[in-house]
């Protein structure tokens, strides 16, 4: 994938939480678990009980030198007799930290492992895929010199950028709606993350008319990807990936905000990695699923390993880890081997935890979707590509796909880019019937744009509660559209200025009340007072009531008007030196008040 490149910045390798946490989530994200010294023993005898999953899994060839060793399937107090030995570095001491769900723990070595050495783990309990009482994996070797390329974000203030008197600091791109059925208004708001092109980058919520609801600019030299609504411990939250975007990969973190737009958590990849831009997914277990891209020496050349991790959000510990190198062969890959760049065999770009607890992943460079065993970190099956375990009916094969998702009835949806190789065929959103038992796949429905779109990178497909389908058409086609289940387009929109795009696009129902007060500015002139008011992120304001006067301590009602888009302009018939506004709901209840401001001349 071709993404905008920006300058690097350091990212801590621990979980960061706000000190100010909404009360309803305090008990959820408080770091729980014990820290205990590990008692070493020979591990010669293993207590009876369920087999414990170990990560890095047995047979892993490219684990991080900074890796922790994660154990899943028993209470931390039952994880006894753990012994860790490196073939070069010897026995490793460390501590055992409990996962927040009480069903596992991570051993944190006091020192790192040596490059290329073999690590042997023994314990008093039985472990998945152990041989002769031990689990063994190998540490990766560093890559030689390589180049990933960079590009420049020009910034600036191009035509099409929105401006607001009450919020001069935000200048999001416009969302131009060219087709809209009123029925789509019920589907919720539009969620995109503007990047590339000129202007400010950040997370954007707009309504079905294209009117701004919320915008948050990301820090300079960073980008936002995969912005959406997810659920954490039963509560709706805003999530996105944020960090340095390089061509085809990212170095960053996952961000989580609540319905008051308060920062809940910053989620980092573990084991010395930095989270990749392609996915930040919260699982049904309220854990985080993240990707990482890591160049290593593998098979005598420089290769790009793609890893999948499950992160325990309260503690930041790794609960699961899988590596593509060693499991996905270069013989499966359609990717070109570009001189001077790591050979990216798989290029994983989506993860989802499915109802049976396993993981569904999409690998762009093999044109295939994989199911991973959540306990053994082994591939259960391949769908598509050169080694498909499924019989693929005519029209069901996809190329360079993104955003694979399992639907409740067992079908799978994805965005089929159709290319590369150049020039590729027309992109489509693809809904596949999947018979896992009989290993057969057929096309239920494909959705194409009315005019030919060739999408060489990025893109998304979301099935809405109404069974309509919402499609983001990819990086070089910055459009997002909605179709009925039968294939009729009922909504279409794009960004302005040109060049702005979003990695994925979504629709969600969203209700929020900002934790900060509304913003207001007032201007005097010609015997009138012009009042400009907005409340970035509020979804429930129906009216604005303006209080005005010449004494800031005595402000009286001067006007009451309906809310009009992101910013509402109110013209008072007299000049008043001081102004304050009240946000009113649909029943006239007060939702919030601005500060009192002095009108400028």
BADREN-186217 format. One record per residue (C-alpha): z, y negated, x. Coordinates in steps of 0.5 Angstrom, whole numbers, plus 500, padded with zeros to 3 digits. Layout:
N
ZYX...
//
This chain:
601
500500500499493502505488501506481504510481511516477512521476518526481519534480518540484519542488514549491514550499513556499508557498501558490499562488493563482490571480490570477483568483478567483471574487468570492464567494471573494475575501475568503476566500482573500486572504492576511490577517495582519500580518508583524511583527518579533519583539521578544525578551525573556527571557520570565521573566514570563508574562502571565495568560491562556489557555494557548497551544498550540505546534507542534512540540509539547513533546517532539517528537523529529523536527521539521524543520530548516526548521520554523516555530514555530506558536502557537495560542490568542491574537491575534497582538498578544498573542504577545510576548516570543518567544525561540527558541534552538537548542542548537547554532545559538544564538538565532534571529531571525525574523518573526511572521506572523498566521494568517488567523483572528486566533487565532494566528501562526507564528514564521518563523526567518531560518535553519534549525536544525541536525540533531539539536539541541534547540530551546528556546522561551520567551515572555511568555505561558503555553504548553501543556506548558511546563516551567520556562517553556519548551517544548522539542523536538528536530530530526530527524537525516537518514537514511542510504541507503534505497530505496523502489522505483519502477514505470512507468506505461505510458500508451497507448490501451488497449481500454476508453478513451473517445474523443470527437470534440469533445474529442480531447484527453481519453481517460478510462477507461470506468466499467462499471455492472453493477448499478443501482437507479433509487433510487441515481440520487438519491444523486448522481454518482460521484467517482473518480481513475483511476491505475495501469494504461494510459491517461490518469490524472486526476479523473473524475465519472460519473453513475449510468449510468457516463456521463462528466460531467467529466474532468481529466487530471493532468500527466504523471508525476503521479497524482491521489488522494482526489478528492471534493466538500468545502466551503470557507467554505460553498461546494462545491469539488472537491479532490484530492491531486496529485503523485508517487506512490511505493510507499506514499507521495506527494510532492505538493500539495492541489488546490482548484477551484470549481463553474466548474472554476476553480483556487482554490488549491494547498495545500502542506505546511509546514516543508519537507515535501511532502504525502502522497497518503493524505489531503487533508481540509478541516476544518469550520474551512476549514483543510486537513489533510494528511499527510507522510512523512519518512525520518529516523534514529531509535533508531539506524536509518532510520525513516519518520516520519508527520506530520499538519499543519493548514494555514491555506489563505489564508496557507499557514502551519502551525497544528498539527503532530503526529509519529508517531515518539516517540508510536507505538511500534514495539511497536504495529506489525505492519509488516515491517522490509524491508531497505534501506527505512525502517521505517514503524511507523505508516503513517497514511492518514486524518485527520478533525477531529471536532466537539470539535476533536480529530483522528481518524487511522487507522494502517494498520501498527498496525491502530488508530485514534487520537484526537489532542488538537488542543492538545497533539498527544498521543494521547487513546486508541487503538481497535484494535491491540495497545494498544487502550484499548477493549474490542473485541467479537467481529468488531470488530477490523480489519486494515490499515484505511483511511478512518476517519470519526466519524459524527454519532451517535459511531459510527466507519466504516472500510474494513477491508482484512483484510490483509496479512499474506497472504493476508488475509481478505475485505475489508469496510466496517465500521461500529462502535458506539463507546462512548467513555465506557465504552470499548467497541466492537461491530459495527453492520454489516459490508458485504462484496462478494457474491464474495470480495475480498481488498484488500491496499491502499487502499479507502474507506467513505462513509455517504450522506445516505440512510444507504446506504453507498458502498464503494471496494474498493481498489487490486487490486480496482478496484470501487465499490459501494453498499449499503442500510443493511441490507446489500443491494447496489444499485449496482456498477461497475468500470473498463475497461481492466483495471489502472486503479484509484482510491484512494477512491470517493465519491458526491456531489450536484454541480452545476456550470457550466464557465467555458469554452464548450462544445466543438463539431466539425462534419463534412461528407459525403453531403449532411449535416453531422455535429455533435458537441458536449460541455461538459466538467463541465456538469451542467445541460444538457437540450438542444442547439440547433444554429445553422448556415449558410454565412456565419459572421455569419448562423447560423440555428436548424437543430436542437434535440435532447436531450443524450445523455451526455457527447457528443451527435451531431446530424445536419443534413439539409443541408451547412452550412459554419459551426456554433455550438451553444447549451446549454439548461437544463430550462426552455429557458434558455441556459446557454452558447454555443460558438464558431463553427466551420467544418465539415471536409470
//
